[in-house]
């Protein structure tokens, strides 16, 4: 795993609502705020987890726009 990937995963864990992404059995597995998923692609795993959070907190997400 490249150091850029490790840095991104570390940054996501430090968010106010942490997102944990791990690499296991050829998949990136994400967990946050009670949700989870997996993807073959790191960028897609990050997108899935962020979309999950945005669905949980739609008012906060729309205020940020």
N, C-alpha and C positions, 0 to 999 in steps of 0.2 A: 504494500500500500504506500502510495506516495506521501511525502510529508505535507503537501498541500491538502490532501484529503484528511490527514490527521489533524491539521490546523483547523479546517472547516468543522470537523466533528467536535473538536474541543470548544470552538466558539459557540456552536449550537447548544452544547451542554450548559453553557454559562448564561444563556438567555433567561429573562425573568420567568418564562415558562420553558424549562429545558426540553430540548429535543435530543434524544439519544439515537445515534445511528451506529450500528455495528455491521461488520462484514463476516458472514458465516455461510458456508456451503455454497459459495458463488452468488450470494444475494446480499444486498444492503437492507438491513432490517431497521425500521425506525419505530420509536415509541415517544409519545408525548401526551400529556393531559388525559391519560386513560385510553388513548387510541394507539393503534399500531398498524404496520403494513410492511411491505417489502417490494424491492425492485431490483432488476439487474443493473440499473444505472444509478450512480450516486446523485446526480442532478435530479432525476425523477423522484428518488426517495425524499430529497429535501423538498421538492415541490409538493409531493403528496402530504408530507407532514405539515407544511405551512398552510396548505389548503384546508387540512383538517382543523388546524387552530383557527383559521379565519371563519370557518363554519361554526365553531363553538362560540366565538366572540365577534359576531357580525357588527355590532354597534361600534366597538373599538376599531375594527378594521376600516369601517367607512369613515370614521372621524380622522383617521390617519391620511386619507386621500385628500 
